[in-house]
Structures are given as C-alpha cells and as structure tokens.
C-alpha cells in the first residue's frame, strides 16, 4: 500500500467515525439513545467545556494516551519516572473507569499533569480545539485505541510511539494502524523481529514498563498491605498460611463469580483441599449489595476493612469475597493458583501480575488483545492455561492441587527488558 491509498482510506475511516458520532447525537436529541450513550455524551461535554477554560499557554513535554485502568498501569511506571525529572505531561484517556486514578495524579502533581478525555461521540474534526489543547512534541499511545483522531495526532507529532505493539496476522491492519507511528515498543520477541522489518531497527525497543512496575510493587508487598489495610493484617497472615492451596479469582465479574460458585457448591467437600478468595473487578454500591445478599444466602463470606478478625489457621468452609481496591497485584503473591477474570466475557485483565507473582495462571478465551498472554505463552507455555469453560477450571485446579503440580520461576528475561526499557526511558526523556 502506498502513501496515497493510505491517506484516502484514512480520510474515509475518519469520516465514518465523525458521521457515527453525529448519528449518536441525533439519537440522544430525540431521546432514542441508550442511557450509557447519554451519560457518555454528558461526560465528554463536561471535559470539552473544561478544556476551553484551561490554560492556553501551558507548555508540556509529552502527551500520553491510555484507554483505561489497565493501559494506564502499563505506562504508570514511565509516567512516575518522568515526573521525577519534572517533565510536564498531558494524559488522554478513553474510559471513565480510570478517571479517579488520573485525578489523584493531577492532585499530586498539579503543575505537571493535565488530563483530558478522548471524545467518541462529540468526535473532533482535525481543526478543532481538542487537537490544539496539547502541543507536546512527543506522543505515546498505549496499545489498541486506534481511533482516527488518535492516529491523526500520532501522524502530526515529530515523535510518536506505540507502546506494547503486537503484530497482527492481517498485514493490511498492521500497516494501516502502525504507519502513523515512527517508534514502537514490545516485550514479545516475535513481534520485535517483525517490527524491525517494518521500521528501522533503531526505532524498535524490546521493552515493557508494566513488568518493571509489577516487580517494584512486588518488592514493596509487605509495606503496601500493612500501610493501606492494617486492619486486615490477620487476613494477610491467613492467606500466607494457606498459600499452597489458595485459589485467587482476580478482577472477577459477578457473572464469573456466580458460575464458579455453582461448581464449588456441588463439590463442597473439596473445600478442604482448596481455599478460595475472589477479588471483584468492580466494587460499588450495586455489586456490594449483590455480594452481601449472597453472604446472607450462605454462599460466601464477605470480608472488607471493617470485618472482624479470624485466626490464620481458620478453614473457611465457603469462598471469601474480598472487597478491597488497588492491591490485587500484591494479593496474587499470597496464592498459588490465579484465575484472571474478564476473559470469560469479553477481554481478559492483567495476566503478568499473577504470573510474576509465581502463580499458576488460568484465563478464558478473551485473549485476542492481550499482549501479556502471548508474552507468557512464548516464554513458559505451561505456566498459563486457557480454559474455554470457567466451570472446567475448577476441576483442573483441583487435579493440580492433588498432584502438587508446580512451575519453575518465570522465564521472562527481566534484565534484558530492564536494560532496553532504561534505554527507551533515557531517549524519551531527553
């Protein structure tokens, strides 16, 4: 594909999204749009209004786009390192789920961090004020938000980097989505080799800030658990005591928990072999009410920061639902088996967190966009198991627990990735 065809297709791609946004606005005007669309539209309008009132002359060094919480975690280590050397950063984000985390960053670094949403309904034209809000010369995008206005932003920057690239089977999509960027990072060696053929060798980095972030959190495990939730010290002791037979269902959705509970209830006697801790993906008024109702019905035990103390040798005869936020990465280090939620419904959550914690990892089929899955599979295939049916996962874990099945320490070449990542950091921070 030559440049002419690319720009023709890109214009059509851009125009399609702009028309789609206008159609949604028409549906909202006539009150025909779903509630989620209406809420999204109000949210975007609020940010666009704030953007017009923000400082016009603020000069920033780097603009970063991250879709949601997971993508921000992948780049968070880099952001924190850049802030340490007083770099000024604009952060664009697509999902409201990461908004509260980013607002805390703004409060912590009010002179160095600004945030703005990526509008999908109020879709901006190339000459709109949304594009003028950030004039940072360097643009970093985390993975797969290949919306046309973000690709346009990458194309207009002197330095644009796609973080966490993953080579697709479709050559056309690789060219179309990767062409606007001029630098790339990946932790997958197969993708690294293919990107070297796509771009110049000196424009591709075998690096991953997510890995360094997880290792940093792992090194501060004890401090984090005791500082953030000292009242749950007894529970952390209980998890360590039962580590060899502890199953953690992390980032789980209510439907996934419900399916797994059905299997456990049928084989309740096996709870003498395994202990279960579920850490929900969403903890809000609705989900808390649902889990409390399950507790009343005798299906689970719900534990939060206000729960009473038990002895570390307690054998819970029911699965535990742990209602805490922000420490799942640390919690994985206290278990042996990890079932990662999301993959049984849509898109799997972080797999590197339990893998680097030394867990045997299980997930559902929603791994299409998970660079972490392919990275682990390429390094240590038997450390991660994809199971189409969540209920079957219970039987497989029970079998491995009885056989005392174990895996070696992770085989990701940490020092090699650390070296390349530091090289990338030195370059981007100049």
C-alpha positions as CSV (number, residue, x, y, z in Angstrom):
1,X,0.0,0.0,0.0
2,X,1.5,3.4,-1.0
3,X,1.0,6.6,0.9
4,X,-1.7,7.9,-1.4
5,X,-4.0,4.9,-0.8
6,X,-3.3,5.1,2.9
7,X,-4.4,8.8,3.1
8,X,-7.6,8.0,1.1
9,X,-8.5,5.2,3.3
10,X,-7.6,7.2,6.4
11,X,-10.0,10.0,5.3
12,X,-12.8,7.5,4.8
13,X,-12.0,6.0,8.2
14,X,-12.1,9.4,9.9
15,X,-15.3,10.5,8.1
16,X,-17.0,7.3,9.2
17,X,-16.3,7.9,12.9
18,X,-17.4,11.5,12.6
19,X,-20.7,10.5,10.9
20,X,-21.2,7.8,13.6
21,X,-20.8,10.4,16.3
22,X,-23.3,12.7,14.7
23,X,-25.9,9.9,14.4
24,X,-25.5,9.1,18.1
25,X,-26.1,12.8,18.9
26,X,-29.2,12.8,16.8
27,X,-30.5,9.7,18.7
28,X,-29.7,11.4,22.0
29,X,-31.6,14.6,20.9
30,X,-34.7,12.6,20.1
31,X,-34.2,10.5,23.4
32,X,-33.8,7.3,21.5
33,X,-30.2,6.6,22.7
34,X,-29.4,4.1,25.5
35,X,-28.7,5.5,28.9
36,X,-24.9,4.7,28.6
37,X,-24.6,6.8,25.4
38,X,-26.4,9.8,27.1
39,X,-24.1,9.5,30.1
40,X,-21.0,9.3,27.9
41,X,-22.2,12.4,25.9
42,X,-22.6,14.4,29.1
43,X,-19.2,13.3,30.4
44,X,-17.5,14.3,27.1
45,X,-19.2,17.7,27.0
46,X,-18.1,18.4,30.6
47,X,-14.4,17.7,29.6
48,X,-14.7,19.7,26.4
49,X,-16.1,22.6,28.4
50,X,-13.3,22.4,31.0
51,X,-10.8,22.2,28.1
52,X,-11.9,25.6,26.7
53,X,-11.4,27.2,30.2
54,X,-7.9,25.7,30.8
55,X,-4.6,27.5,30.4
56,X,-3.9,28.1,26.7
57,X,-0.2,28.7,27.1
58,X,0.8,25.6,29.1
59,X,3.8,24.0,27.5
60,X,4.1,20.3,28.1
61,X,6.8,17.8,27.1
62,X,4.9,14.6,26.4
63,X,1.3,13.5,25.6
64,X,0.3,10.0,26.6
65,X,-2.9,8.2,25.6
66,X,-4.2,5.3,27.7
67,X,-7.6,3.8,27.2
68,X,-8.5,2.6,30.7
69,X,-7.1,1.5,34.1
70,X,-5.2,-1.5,32.6
71,X,-3.5,0.6,30.0
72,X,-2.6,3.3,32.5
73,X,-1.0,0.6,34.7
74,X,1.2,-0.4,31.7
75,X,2.6,3.1,31.4
76,X,2.4,4.3,35.0
77,X,6.0,3.4,35.9
78,X,7.2,5.6,33.0
79,X,4.9,8.4,34.0
80,X,6.2,8.4,37.6
81,X,9.8,8.3,36.3
82,X,9.2,11.3,34.0
83,X,7.6,13.3,36.8
84,X,10.6,12.7,39.0
85,X,12.7,14.7,36.5
86,X,10.0,17.5,36.3
87,X,8.6,16.6,32.9
88,X,5.1,18.1,32.1
89,X,2.6,15.5,30.8
90,X,-0.7,15.6,29.1
91,X,-2.7,12.4,29.6
92,X,-5.6,11.5,27.3
93,X,-7.9,8.7,28.4
94,X,-10.9,6.9,26.8
95,X,-12.7,5.2,29.7
96,X,-14.3,6.9,32.7
97,X,-13.0,3.9,34.8
98,X,-9.5,5.4,35.0
99,X,-10.7,8.9,35.7
100,X,-10.4,8.8,39.6
101,X,-6.9,7.4,39.4
102,X,-5.8,10.2,37.0
103,X,-7.4,12.9,39.1
104,X,-5.3,11.7,42.0
105,X,-2.3,12.2,39.8
106,X,-3.4,15.7,39.0
107,X,-3.8,16.5,42.7
108,X,-0.3,15.1,43.4
109,X,1.3,16.9,40.5
110,X,-0.9,19.9,39.7
111,X,1.8,21.8,37.9
112,X,3.0,18.8,35.9
113,X,0.0,16.7,34.8
114,X,-3.2,17.6,32.9
115,X,-5.9,15.1,31.8
116,X,-8.4,15.2,29.0
117,X,-10.9,12.6,27.7
118,X,-10.9,11.1,24.2
119,X,-14.2,12.1,22.7
120,X,-16.0,9.3,20.8
121,X,-19.5,10.8,20.5
122,X,-18.5,14.5,20.2
123,X,-16.0,13.5,17.6
124,X,-13.5,16.3,16.8
125,X,-12.6,17.4,13.3
126,X,-8.8,17.9,12.5
127,X,-9.0,21.7,13.0
128,X,-11.0,21.6,16.3
129,X,-9.8,23.0,19.6
130,X,-9.4,19.5,21.0
131,X,-6.3,19.0,18.9
132,X,-4.9,22.3,20.0
133,X,-5.2,21.6,23.7
134,X,-1.9,19.7,23.8
135,X,1.1,20.8,21.8
136,X,3.6,18.3,23.3
137,X,6.1,17.4,20.7
138,X,6.2,13.7,21.8
139,X,3.1,11.4,21.7
140,X,2.9,8.0,23.3
141,X,0.0,5.7,22.9
142,X,-0.6,2.5,24.8
143,X,-1.8,-0.3,22.5
144,X,-5.1,-0.5,20.8
145,X,-7.1,2.7,20.8
146,X,-6.7,3.0,17.0
147,X,-9.4,5.7,16.7
148,X,-8.8,8.0,13.7
149,X,-8.3,11.2,15.7
150,X,-5.6,9.5,17.8
151,X,-3.9,8.2,14.7
152,X,-4.1,11.7,13.3
153,X,-2.4,13.0,16.5
154,X,0.4,10.5,16.1
155,X,0.9,11.4,12.5
156,X,1.3,15.2,13.3
157,X,3.9,14.7,16.1
158,X,7.6,14.7,15.4
159,X,8.0,11.7,17.7
160,X,5.1,9.2,18.1
161,X,5.5,5.9,19.9
162,X,3.2,2.9,20.0
163,X,3.7,1.2,23.4
164,X,3.0,-2.5,23.7
165,X,2.7,-3.2,20.0
166,X,1.6,-6.7,19.0
167,X,2.0,-8.0,15.4
168,X,-1.4,-9.0,13.8
169,X,-2.0,-11.8,11.3
170,X,-3.6,-9.2,9.0
171,X,-0.8,-7.4,7.1
172,X,-3.2,-4.6,6.0
173,X,-4.2,-3.8,9.6
174,X,-0.6,-3.8,10.7
175,X,0.3,-1.2,8.0
176,X,-2.8,0.9,8.5
177,X,-2.7,1.2,12.3
178,X,1.1,1.3,12.7
179,X,2.1,3.6,9.8
180,X,1.2,6.9,11.7
181,X,3.8,6.0,14.4
182,X,7.5,6.2,14.0
183,X,8.7,4.3,17.1
184,X,7.5,1.1,18.7
185,X,8.0,-0.9,21.9
186,X,7.1,-4.6,22.6
187,X,8.0,-7.3,25.0
188,X,7.3,-10.1,22.6
189,X,10.4,-11.2,20.6
190,X,8.5,-12.4,17.6
191,X,6.7,-9.0,17.3
192,X,10.1,-7.3,17.9
193,X,11.6,-9.1,14.9
194,X,8.7,-8.3,12.6
195,X,8.7,-4.7,13.6
196,X,12.4,-4.4,12.8
197,X,11.4,-5.3,9.2
198,X,8.5,-2.9,9.3
199,X,10.6,0.0,10.7
200,X,14.3,0.7,11.2
201,X,16.0,-1.4,13.9
202,X,16.8,1.7,15.9
203,X,13.1,2.6,16.1
204,X,12.0,-0.5,17.9
205,X,12.6,-1.2,21.6
206,X,12.2,-4.6,23.3
207,X,10.9,-3.0,26.5
208,X,7.9,-3.1,28.9
209,X,7.3,-0.7,31.7
210,X,4.5,-2.8,33.0
211,X,6.9,-5.6,34.1
212,X,9.1,-3.1,36.0
213,X,6.0,-1.6,37.7
214,X,4.8,-5.1,38.8
215,X,8.3,-6.0,40.1
216,X,8.5,-2.7,42.0
217,X,5.1,-3.3,43.7
218,X,6.2,-6.9,44.5
219,X,9.3,-5.6,46.3
220,X,7.1,-3.4,48.5
221,X,4.4,-6.1,49.1
222,X,4.5,-6.2,52.9
223,X,4.7,-2.4,53.3
224,X,1.8,-1.8,50.9
225,X,-0.6,-4.4,52.6
226,X,0.2,-3.1,56.1
227,X,0.0,0.6,55.3
228,X,-3.2,0.5,53.1
229,X,-5.1,-2.1,55.1
230,X,-3.5,-2.6,58.5
231,X,-6.8,-3.8,60.0
232,X,-6.7,-6.8,57.6
233,X,-3.3,-8.0,58.9
234,X,-4.9,-11.1,60.2
235,X,-6.3,-11.9,56.7
236,X,-2.9,-11.4,55.0
237,X,-1.4,-13.9,57.6
238,X,-4.3,-16.3,56.8
239,X,-3.5,-16.1,53.0
240,X,0.2,-16.7,53.6
241,X,-0.6,-19.7,55.8
242,X,-2.8,-21.2,53.2
243,X,-0.7,-20.2,50.2
244,X,-0.1,-23.8,48.9
245,X,-3.8,-24.4,48.4
246,X,-5.1,-20.9,47.8
247,X,-7.0,-20.0,44.6
248,X,-7.4,-16.3,43.7
249,X,-10.1,-15.3,41.2
250,X,-8.9,-11.8,40.4
251,X,-10.6,-9.0,38.6
252,X,-13.7,-11.1,38.6
253,X,-17.1,-10.0,37.3
254,X,-20.3,-11.0,39.2
255,X,-21.3,-13.5,36.5
256,X,-17.9,-15.2,36.6
257,X,-18.1,-15.5,40.4
258,X,-21.7,-16.9,40.2
259,X,-20.6,-19.6,37.7
260,X,-17.7,-20.6,39.8
261,X,-19.8,-20.7,42.9
262,X,-22.2,-23.2,41.3
263,X,-19.4,-25.6,40.7
264,X,-17.9,-25.2,44.2
265,X,-21.3,-25.7,45.8
266,X,-21.6,-29.0,44.0
267,X,-18.2,-30.2,45.3
268,X,-18.2,-28.6,48.8
269,X,-16.2,-31.4,50.2
270,X,-13.2,-30.2,48.1
271,X,-13.0,-27.0,50.1
272,X,-10.9,-29.0,52.5
273,X,-8.3,-29.2,49.7
274,X,-8.6,-25.7,48.3
275,X,-9.4,-22.2,49.7
276,X,-10.9,-19.5,47.5
277,X,-10.5,-15.8,47.5
278,X,-12.5,-13.7,45.0
279,X,-11.3,-10.1,44.3
280,X,-14.0,-8.3,42.2
281,X,-13.2,-6.0,39.3
282,X,-15.9,-3.6,40.2
283,X,-16.7,-2.6,43.8
284,X,-19.6,-0.3,44.0
285,X,-23.0,0.1,45.7
286,X,-24.6,-2.4,43.3
287,X,-22.0,-5.1,43.5
288,X,-21.5,-4.8,47.3
289,X,-25.3,-5.2,47.7
290,X,-25.2,-8.3,45.5
291,X,-22.3,-9.9,47.4
292,X,-23.9,-9.2,50.7
293,X,-27.0,-10.9,49.5
294,X,-25.0,-14.0,48.6
295,X,-23.5,-13.9,52.0
296,X,-27.0,-13.9,53.6
297,X,-27.9,-16.9,51.5
298,X,-24.9,-18.7,52.8
299,X,-22.9,-19.0,49.6
300,X,-19.9,-16.8,50.5
301,X,-18.1,-14.9,53.3
302,X,-17.6,-11.2,52.5
303,X,-14.5,-9.6,54.1
304,X,-13.7,-5.9,54.0
305,X,-11.6,-3.5,56.1
306,X,-14.3,-3.5,58.8
307,X,-14.7,-7.2,59.1
308,X,-13.9,-9.0,62.3
309,X,-10.7,-10.9,62.9
310,X,-10.1,-14.6,62.5
311,X,-7.2,-16.9,63.3
312,X,-4.7,-17.6,60.5
313,X,-5.4,-21.3,60.8
314,X,-9.1,-20.8,60.2
315,X,-10.6,-23.1,57.5
316,X,-13.2,-21.1,55.7
317,X,-15.9,-23.5,54.6
318,X,-17.1,-21.1,51.9
319,X,-15.3,-18.9,49.3
320,X,-14.2,-15.5,50.5
321,X,-15.1,-12.3,48.6
322,X,-12.5,-9.7,49.4
323,X,-13.8,-6.1,49.0
324,X,-10.6,-4.1,48.7
325,X,-9.4,-1.9,45.8
326,X,-6.0,-1.2,44.3
327,X,-3.9,-4.1,45.8
328,X,-4.7,-7.1,43.6
329,X,-1.2,-7.1,42.2
330,X,0.1,-7.6,45.8
331,X,-2.6,-10.2,46.7
332,X,-1.5,-12.5,43.9
333,X,1.8,-13.0,45.7
334,X,-0.1,-14.7,48.5
335,X,-1.7,-17.5,46.4
336,X,-0.7,-20.5,44.3
337,X,-3.4,-20.5,41.6
338,X,-4.8,-17.5,39.9
339,X,-7.9,-17.3,37.7
340,X,-7.9,-14.0,35.9
341,X,-11.4,-12.5,35.2
342,X,-12.7,-10.8,32.1
343,X,-11.6,-13.4,29.6
344,X,-14.8,-15.4,30.0
345,X,-17.0,-12.4,29.0
346,X,-15.0,-10.0,26.8
347,X,-11.4,-9.1,27.4
348,X,-9.0,-10.7,30.0
349,X,-7.4,-8.5,32.6
350,X,-3.7,-8.4,33.6
351,X,-2.0,-11.8,33.3
352,X,1.5,-10.6,34.1
353,X,0.6,-9.7,37.7
354,X,-0.2,-13.3,38.8
355,X,2.5,-14.8,36.6
356,X,5.3,-12.6,38.0
357,X,3.9,-13.4,41.5
358,X,4.6,-17.1,40.8
359,X,1.0,-18.3,40.4
360,X,-0.2,-20.9,38.0
361,X,-2.4,-18.8,35.8
362,X,-5.8,-19.7,34.2
363,X,-7.9,-17.5,31.9
364,X,-10.8,-17.6,29.5
365,X,-10.7,-17.2,25.6
366,X,-10.8,-13.4,25.6
367,X,-7.1,-13.1,24.9
368,X,-7.1,-11.6,21.4
369,X,-5.8,-8.2,22.5
370,X,-3.7,-9.4,25.4
371,X,0.0,-8.9,24.7
372,X,0.7,-10.4,28.1
373,X,-0.9,-13.7,27.2
374,X,1.3,-14.1,24.2
375,X,4.4,-13.0,26.1
376,X,3.9,-15.6,28.8
377,X,3.0,-18.3,26.3
378,X,6.1,-17.6,24.3
379,X,8.4,-17.9,27.4
380,X,6.7,-20.5,29.6
381,X,3.7,-22.1,27.9
382,X,2.8,-24.5,30.7
383,X,2.6,-21.6,33.3
384,X,-0.6,-20.3,31.7
385,X,-3.7,-22.3,30.8
386,X,-6.5,-21.2,28.6
387,X,-9.8,-22.9,29.5
388,X,-12.9,-22.1,27.4
389,X,-15.3,-23.0,30.2
390,X,-14.9,-21.4,33.6
391,X,-16.5,-24.3,35.4
392,X,-13.9,-26.7,34.0
393,X,-11.2,-24.6,35.5
394,X,-12.3,-25.7,39.0
395,X,-11.7,-29.4,38.1
396,X,-8.3,-28.7,36.6
397,X,-7.1,-26.7,39.6
398,X,-8.4,-29.4,41.9
399,X,-6.4,-32.0,40.0
400,X,-3.3,-30.0,40.1
401,X,-3.7,-29.3,43.8
402,X,-4.0,-33.1,44.5
403,X,-0.9,-33.8,42.3
404,X,1.1,-31.0,44.0
405,X,1.8,-29.6,40.5
406,X,4.3,-26.7,40.4
407,X,6.0,-24.4,37.9
408,X,9.5,-23.0,37.8
409,X,10.3,-19.4,38.4
410,X,9.2,-17.1,35.5
411,X,11.4,-17.2,32.4
412,X,11.0,-13.7,31.1
413,X,14.4,-12.2,30.6
414,X,13.9,-9.4,33.2
415,X,17.4,-7.9,33.0
416,X,17.3,-7.7,29.2
417,X,13.9,-6.0,29.2
418,X,15.1,-3.7,32.1
419,X,18.1,-2.7,30.0
420,X,16.1,-1.9,26.9
421,X,13.4,-0.2,28.9
422,X,16.0,2.1,30.6
423,X,17.4,2.8,27.1
424,X,14.0,3.8,25.9
425,X,13.4,6.0,29.0
426,X,16.7,7.8,28.5
427,X,15.8,8.5,24.9
428,X,12.2,9.7,25.5
429,X,13.2,11.9,28.5
430,X,15.7,13.9,26.6
